[in-house]
């Protein structure tokens, strides 16, 4: 037997010994509430499991978990407040919150539609919170709905009221993005006496000059006008404003509705035709 054959046999024997005593791992997926997914490794010789710590960042919702919404007192439009609650879900669990008018119609979009994270309070009774900007509301009854992310069938809900704000106020309904050349149609509510007028001003939101292309083509970047306040029958007035955006520079704009020292502003975009 020559030397090369001896080396080959020795190599095979050593490999066999290594296979016999070596450590092998079998990878499986495990899923556990509150921990997420990870790789479970088994040593085929000793049978001992080894866990590869690849844990999901968000704990898992259990079917036995619950959500509670704290009582919501009446608030006024333009108030800033928080809607709070408790849950048995673990810290870090993802919940979803929606707020919309209790009577749905074509003009009742979801005012709040966002994900919230459960924060630590005490075992089995953690907390969550939704910050609310009352300037996005009009006087009406609203419904808040909270549920585990992607599990609408486990939702809880509660009604609350947004009241007419105190003092003088002007509310602008959300202004959706439009294209240059379209008509700008905006409206709102106000506590200011009917028969008076709301002044409307619109300008680019940026402080820097308009893009050179807008100057070169003499595109418009400002607009002003007024809207008469008419009664609604609900104790406050409403107003409407309609203006052509022909030859307007595409950009982000700020629109301000004003009466003397009372004003409110909204942002929206004018896009290319």
HELIX and SHEET records of a PDB file:
HELIX    1   1 UNK A    3  UNK A   21  1                                  19    
HELIX    2   2 UNK A  134  UNK A  136  5                                   3    
HELIX    3   3 UNK A  152  UNK A  154  5                                   3    
HELIX    4   4 UNK A  212  UNK A  216  1                                   5    
SHEET    1   A 3 UNK A  25  UNK A  32  0                                        
SHEET    2   A 3 UNK A  36  UNK A  43 -1                                        
SHEET    3   A 3 UNK A  49  UNK A  52 -1                                        
SHEET    1   B 3 UNK A  67  UNK A  69  0                                        
SHEET    2   B 3 UNK A  80  UNK A  87 -1                                        
SHEET    3   B 3 UNK A 126  UNK A 133 -1                                        
SHEET    1   C 5 UNK A  75  UNK A  76  0                                        
SHEET    2   C 5 UNK A 156  UNK A 163  1                                        
SHEET    3   C 5 UNK A 140  UNK A 148 -1                                        
SHEET    4   C 5 UNK A  94  UNK A 101 -1                                        
SHEET    5   C 5 UNK A 112  UNK A 117 -1                                        
SHEET    1   D 4 UNK A 170  UNK A 172  0                                        
SHEET    2   D 4 UNK A 183  UNK A 190 -1                                        
SHEET    3   D 4 UNK A 237  UNK A 244 -1                                        
SHEET    4   D 4 UNK A 230  UNK A 231 -1                                        
SHEET    1   E 5 UNK A 178  UNK A 179  0                                        
SHEET    2   E 5 UNK A 262  UNK A 271  1                                        
SHEET    3   E 5 UNK A 251  UNK A 259 -1                                        
SHEET    4   E 5 UNK A 197  UNK A 204 -1                                        
SHEET    5   E 5 UNK A 222  UNK A 228 -1                                        
END                                                                             
